[in-house]
Structure formats: C-alpha cells, structure tokens
Amino acid sequence: MSPFDVKSILLAKHAQHVVLVHFPIALFVVGVLFDWIAQWKSNTGLATAAYYNLSIAALSTLPVVATGILAWQWQLEGSRLRGNLLLHLVLGSGASLLIWLVWFVHYRAQRGRDLPVYRLPLEGLTAILVALAGHLGGFLSGVNG
C-alpha cells in the first residue's frame, strides 16, 4: 500500500469520514449551547462565540459529506443503499442541511437583523437529527455494537 494512494487513505480501517464527522458534531453542539446560554444571560460574547462555532461547524460538514459519499462509492462500489445505511445517508444529509440553515439564521443576525426566537427550536431539532445520524453511524462503523 502506497502512502500516496488516495483510495487506500480513504478506505483505511478507520476511514476519514469516521474521523472527520466528530468536528461538525462537537462544534454544532457547543455552538448551540453557547447560543442558548447567550439567550438566557443576554451575553453578546457568548452569542459571538456561538456564531463562530456554528460557522466552522457548517464549513466542516462539507468534507464529512464528501468523504461519506466517497466511502459509499469506493467501498460499496456505488451499489444501491438499503436499510440503516440509507437511513444514515438521509439523516446525515438532513442534519448537514439544517446545520447550514441554523448558520444562515445566525449569519443574517450578524448583518444587523435580530436573532429570531424560532431558531432555538430549530437548533434543538437539528441537534436531535445530528444525534440520530451519529448514533446510527456508530452502529454502522461497529463502535456501538
């Protein structure tokens, strides 16, 4: 196995998707936590920290989605997805889109608009979707059983 073979790097025992997925999860959850505390305490510093966490979380979903699709194409040779793998793809894609939506709500607020109150349940729903996708991914990777 060559150290410069892209396929062997991405299809290693612990593929890059499994490693990279932790960054958007952690950044999003911490960003939501900061946002909720900032709302509760009226703390602009925490609101700013929430915005930056959510920004990096949204950006970090791009390589996660890309490596997930590459793993599907290379490891499963693009075969039709079924069962838990299909559910993981749907939940993960939905979570990624919602993370971007939450970021966009915060982005607009950074440009002079007030943060809408509906963002709090949206963040909660997104966190639940992220948790479900991650939990299912853990089963697929063999970590959870």
C-alpha positions as MATLAB code, in Angstrom:
seq = 'MSPFDVKSILLAKHAQHVVLVHFPIALFVVGVLFDWIAQWKSNTGLATAAYYNLSIAALSTLPVVATGILAWQWQLEGSRLRGNLLLHLVLGSGASLLIWLVWFVHYRAQRGRDLPVYRLPLEGLTAILVALAGHLGGFLSGVNG';
ca = [
       0.000    0.000    0.000;
       1.461    3.308   -1.124;
       1.281    6.252    1.308;
       0.240    8.451   -1.629;
      -2.621    6.256   -2.844;
      -5.785    8.317   -2.189;
      -8.045    5.284   -2.320;
      -6.037    3.426    0.335;
      -6.048    6.501    2.589;
      -9.807    6.982    2.362;
     -10.542    3.262    2.723;
      -8.281    2.633    5.700;
      -9.688    0.668    8.636;
     -10.731    3.967   10.224;
     -11.823    5.831    7.121;
     -11.620    9.612    7.057;
     -15.399   10.036    7.251;
     -15.421    8.346   10.647;
     -12.665   10.658   11.878;
     -13.934   13.930   10.376;
     -17.560   13.571   11.473;
     -16.717   14.464   15.077;
     -15.752   18.051   14.210;
     -19.119   19.343   12.969;
     -20.944   17.421   15.692;
     -18.889   18.930   18.507;
     -18.770   22.417   17.014;
     -22.514   22.473   16.392;
     -23.452   21.198   19.862;
     -21.130   23.683   21.569;
     -22.407   26.479   19.310;
     -25.999   25.683   20.268;
     -25.059   25.520   23.941;
     -23.359   28.926   23.674;
     -26.370   30.359   21.847;
     -28.865   29.108   24.428;
     -26.768   30.420   27.324;
     -26.287   33.724   25.476;
     -30.065   33.984   25.052;
     -30.648   33.157   28.722;
     -27.954   35.511   30.085;
     -28.157   38.200   27.330;
     -24.431   37.772   26.756;
     -23.168   39.119   23.429;
     -19.753   37.493   23.869;
     -21.297   34.036   24.013;
     -23.539   34.903   21.054;
     -20.433   35.773   19.041;
     -18.734   32.543   20.122;
     -21.879   30.639   19.088;
     -21.782   32.262   15.645;
     -18.155   31.282   15.056;
     -18.729   27.721   16.284;
     -21.742   27.367   14.001;
     -19.780   28.839   11.071;
     -16.952   26.344   11.414;
     -19.440   23.515   12.028;
     -21.235   24.336    8.777;
     -17.979   24.501    6.817;
     -16.731   21.255    8.332;
     -19.826   19.394    7.109;
     -18.525   19.703    3.535;
     -15.584   17.275    3.866;
     -17.722   14.972    6.020;
     -20.396   14.678    3.349;
     -17.749   14.331    0.626;
     -15.878   11.536    2.427;
     -19.152    9.764    3.204;
     -20.110    9.769   -0.473;
     -16.605    8.662   -1.480;
     -16.695    5.786    1.019;
     -20.060    4.692   -0.383;
     -18.774    4.847   -3.968;
     -15.470    3.100   -3.292;
     -16.266    0.601   -0.551;
     -19.709   -0.367   -1.810;
     -18.903    0.398   -5.464;
     -21.902    2.712   -5.675;
     -24.394   -0.066   -5.006;
     -27.957    0.806   -4.051;
     -28.236    1.762   -0.397;
     -30.751   -0.003    1.830;
     -31.680   -0.203    5.481;
     -29.528    1.521    8.069;
     -27.035    2.824    5.532;
     -29.783    4.573    3.576;
     -31.265    5.941    6.802;
     -27.823    7.199    7.843;
     -27.433    8.968    4.491;
     -30.862   10.624    4.823;
     -30.338   11.652    8.458;
     -26.786   12.867    7.821;
     -27.766   14.885    4.766;
     -30.718   16.389    6.618;
     -28.527   17.244    9.593;
     -25.976   18.901    7.309;
     -28.647   20.996    5.615;
     -30.139   22.036    8.946;
     -26.713   22.978   10.311;
     -26.309   25.261    7.301;
     -29.802   26.693    7.908;
     -29.002   27.426   11.563;
     -25.756   29.072   10.481;
     -27.642   31.200    7.929;
     -30.056   32.434   10.607;
     -27.067   33.498   12.716;
     -25.283   34.966    9.691;
     -28.247   37.236    8.980;
     -28.222   38.349   12.607;
     -24.546   39.268   12.295;
     -25.528   41.532    9.406;
     -27.851   43.652   11.537;
     -31.013   41.609   11.951;
     -32.326   40.374   15.286;
     -31.993   36.691   16.030;
     -35.444   35.159   15.634;
     -36.870   33.195   18.535;
     -37.715   30.240   16.255;
     -34.004   29.486   15.977;
     -33.997   27.836   19.414;
     -36.402   25.001   18.479;
     -34.668   24.771   15.082;
     -31.334   24.290   16.847;
     -32.904   21.683   19.133;
     -34.389   19.776   16.196;
     -31.059   19.903   14.371;
     -29.220   18.629   17.453;
     -31.637   15.681   17.650;
     -31.107   14.903   13.956;
     -27.323   15.139   14.397;
     -27.521   12.764   17.380;
     -29.650   10.235   15.471;
     -27.353   10.303   12.438;
     -24.283    9.960   14.656;
     -25.810    7.140   16.695;
     -26.706    5.214   13.564;
     -23.255    5.894   12.129;
     -21.751    4.400   15.268;
     -23.657    1.173   14.649;
     -22.589    1.125   11.021;
     -18.928    1.608   11.922;
     -19.077   -1.105   14.578;
     -18.430    1.207   17.524;
     -21.895    0.771   19.073;
     -22.198   -2.951   18.660;
];
